[in-house]
Amino acid sequence: MLHEKVPDTPVEVIVDLLTKAKGIAATCAAVPEELKTHLNKALDIASGLDDYLEKMTTKESEPLAELYEKTVSHDWDQVFKEGKTKFQLPKECITGHVEGQALKMLIHMSQARRVLEIGMFTGYGALSMAEGLPDDGCLVACELEPYLKEFAQPIFDKSPHGKKITVKTGPAMDTLKVRDSYCQS
Ligand SMILES: C[S@@+](CC[C@H](N)C(=O)[O-])C[C@H]1O[C@@H](n2cnc3c(N)ncnc32)[C@H](O)[C@@H]1O
């Protein structure tokens, strides 16, 4: 399924700006050809960067792919209108494939056993990091919106790593004041 892409990463913003600049340059006779050539080259390089990273990054697991698809195809505006979330959540909030695998690698390299995440959204980052934790590892994810816990939990339950994740709903500042919010091991 195709979803409307809003420029979100720094590279996507650069590509968007270069595309606009190229469009302006094309309609203005006063713009030197050399400047147009530079713009084209810069756009060619920038527009290939994210795709290259996507292609070269380790493939995500099936539960992560399902979570991504479920998140980007969800009608977050409708959910907000129905009063199910306190805030209007843009789907671009999600930690994507490349960031997720980078987080997983960092967790694995640092041999972390406990992770505290502030702001889980639909759990893509949480599940990515849980995949990098050892079997007895633990990740506590603080999330303001109870709706997001209900959204993520069925997919956490499908993953062999989901058992490492505990979601605490409510303002993180309140959650962090409660001693048993933390991983106990
Ligand atoms: C940018 S998103 C996080 C993305 C997420 N880490 C991921 O992997 O996709 C920010 C999240 O923080 C949550 N949030 C905002 N304020 C919060 C607070 N005071 N306590 C807990 N969660 C909060 C929002 O509801 C939202 O889901």
The ligand as an SDF file (V2000), in Angstrom:
LIG
                    3D

 27 29  0  0  0  0  0  0  0  0999 V2000
    8.2030   11.0590   18.5690 C   0  0  0  0  0  0  0  0  0  0  0  0
    7.0540    9.9930   19.3610 S   0  0  0  0  0  0  0  0  0  0  0  0
    8.1090    8.6770   19.8970 C   0  0  0  0  0  0  0  0  0  0  0  0
    8.4910    7.6920   18.7910 C   0  0  0  0  0  0  0  0  0  0  0  0
    8.7990    6.3170   19.3090 C   0  0  0  0  0  0  0  0  0  0  0  0
    9.9320    6.2990   20.2220 N   0  0  0  0  0  0  0  0  0  0  0  0
    8.9830    5.2930   18.2080 C   0  0  0  0  0  0  0  0  0  0  0  0
    9.8450    4.4220   18.3610 O   0  0  0  0  0  0  0  0  0  0  0  0
    8.2600    5.3120   17.1930 O   0  0  0  0  0  0  0  0  0  0  0  0
    6.7650   10.8020   20.9410 C   0  0  0  0  0  0  0  0  0  0  0  0
    5.8230   10.0600   21.8810 C   0  0  0  0  0  0  0  0  0  0  0  0
    5.9700   10.6160   23.1990 O   0  0  0  0  0  0  0  0  0  0  0  0
    4.7250   10.5650   23.8450 C   0  0  0  0  0  0  0  0  0  0  0  0
    4.7620   11.5410   24.9520 N   0  0  0  0  0  0  0  0  0  0  0  0
    4.7200   12.9010   24.8610 C   0  0  0  0  0  0  0  0  0  0  0  0
    4.7810   13.4480   26.0830 N   0  0  0  0  0  0  0  0  0  0  0  0
    4.8880   12.4300   26.9780 C   0  0  0  0  0  0  0  0  0  0  0  0
    4.9860   12.3630   28.4000 C   0  0  0  0  0  0  0  0  0  0  0  0
    4.9860   13.4660   29.1370 N   0  0  0  0  0  0  0  0  0  0  0  0
    5.0740   11.1470   28.9880 N   0  0  0  0  0  0  0  0  0  0  0  0
    5.0670   10.0130   28.2320 C   0  0  0  0  0  0  0  0  0  0  0  0
    4.9800   10.0150   26.8790 N   0  0  0  0  0  0  0  0  0  0  0  0
    4.8820   11.2040   26.2580 C   0  0  0  0  0  0  0  0  0  0  0  0
    3.7340   10.9120   22.7430 C   0  0  0  0  0  0  0  0  0  0  0  0
    2.4110   10.4680   23.0640 O   0  0  0  0  0  0  0  0  0  0  0  0
    4.3480   10.1680   21.5400 C   0  0  0  0  0  0  0  0  0  0  0  0
    3.7800    8.8830   21.4240 O   0  0  0  0  0  0  0  0  0  0  0  0
  1  2  1  0
  2  3  1  0
  2 10  1  0
  3  4  1  0
  4  5  1  0
  5  6  1  0
  5  7  1  0
  7  8  2  0
  7  9  1  0
 10 11  1  0
 11 12  1  0
 11 26  1  0
 12 13  1  0
 13 14  1  0
 13 24  1  0
 14 15  1  0
 14 23  1  0
 15 16  2  0
 16 17  1  0
 17 18  1  0
 17 23  2  0
 18 19  1  0
 18 20  2  0
 20 21  1  0
 21 22  2  0
 22 23  1  0
 24 25  1  0
 24 26  1  0
 26 27  1  0
M  CHG  2   2   1   9  -1
M  END
$$$$
